[in-house]
Amino acid sequence: MINPAEFLDRRNFLSHTASGLGSVALASLLSRDGLLAAERESAPGKVPVRPAIDSARPHATRDSHFEPRAKQVLMIFCSGAISQIDTFDYKPELIKRHGTPMPGGEDLITFQGQQGNLTQSPWRFKPRGQSGKMISDLLPKLGELADEMSFIHSMVGKTNTHGPGENYMCTGFTLDGFPSAGAWTTYALGSETEDLPAYVAIPDVRGTPQSSVNCWGPGFLPAAFQGTAFNASKPLGNLAIPGGVAKHTDEATRAFLERQNRRHLRSYEGDSELAARIASYQLAARMQMSIPDVTDLSREPAHILKSYGANDAGSKVADLRAAYGRNCILARRLVEKGVRFVQLFNGAYQTGGEGVSNWDGHKSLEKQYSVHGSVLDQPTAALLKDLKERGLLEHTLVVFCSEFGRMPTFQKGASGRDHNPRGFTTWLAGAGVRTPFSYGATDDFGYEAVRDKVTVHDFYATILHLLGIDHERLSFYHNGIERRLTDVHGRVVKEILS
């Protein structure tokens, strides 16, 4: 006969409680580290495929879910919300109705207040390339490459505020703390290079975007997958060998340190955090040689520097174009070296500097965009041409985007356009993309997407698909939720695939 008292005395109660809580804690830790993932499904019939990551080699190349069309991504991000009305989204009706109220929009209140009349672009649109795609004179050199692009004219966002908008475009969520697209990509696939970071963000020389490091942060993914930020003007830290230290001495010291690290790791076998930290130190040591080499543009031929405008000088605009041009060359070099995800920023946020450093053209759009267009156009066009001539577009997906678009009206009392997430333009080029092609459409004035709407989650489902990744199967278990870059949404826009 069982005596209930056996289970009620204090010693047994505490003993069983302690072991039970220990089991709960162990299960929680295993879940956090993704070791219970096989028991969960992220969608009906789809089991999450969590990459098998060696903590000692977190950036080792990993297999995709299926055969990829692209191996690398180069994202060009225009901070401040570049206007689709003045670049890629041609609207004859807007020209016809210039200076009149937008039908149904007389009482419309947007981010900064009331709207004025419909206002045509200050720049003339012309047919470009063999396709005859209408692109404005603000970006004539990019216009020459229209046949290389697949335009999405029906992008829609969730917010009309810069910081959350940048978060949404970079991470799929408006809130801080979620992994960037580059972090998700390198978490899934690792890198093609051992001497450079798997993911590099190249901030504009004028500063960072408004949401700053969230644009290239790891969120809740392991820190190894965050972007490493540097540009051609400000290379990453001081990586030079200290003065007075010979090269062979430095190499011998690093070899000795590596032996000691391996011995230490053997003493703590199975400690993934220690292995990851040693791996990061080893990468940092290799970067002493690789970063100075990749950021040294002095060996670029004169005609390449000229094509990018990298040596332009004599005015503020020329100086900005040269700085951005050097960043574009750096982006190409990083792609050449096998960096998996390169994120190149054009424009930056500056307190009190509205419109001066980014595409946020509220007050005097023509004056502001004349600067920004001149900075963006030549170097970006040269970058696309250079990638193609070197055969890099065959395995590189180029993504051009911004946090949202702008209004077809001018703001009341101003000569600029307010924020507009209801319909804007992005484009893709390179591996696996159907070109020349245009997908989706906004209304007659470029205000709202009315055909084949594409969300940010659709956008990334398509990008991941081109990388050989099923967006519904790439997940990370965090705080009780199977998280994805595409949240619980997203469809692959197959129409734009070649």
Summary of the structure (lengths in Angstrom):
residues: 498
radius of gyration: 25.5
end to end distance: 75.0
largest distance: 97.7
contacts: 1682
relative contact order: 0.21
helix: 38%
strand: 18%
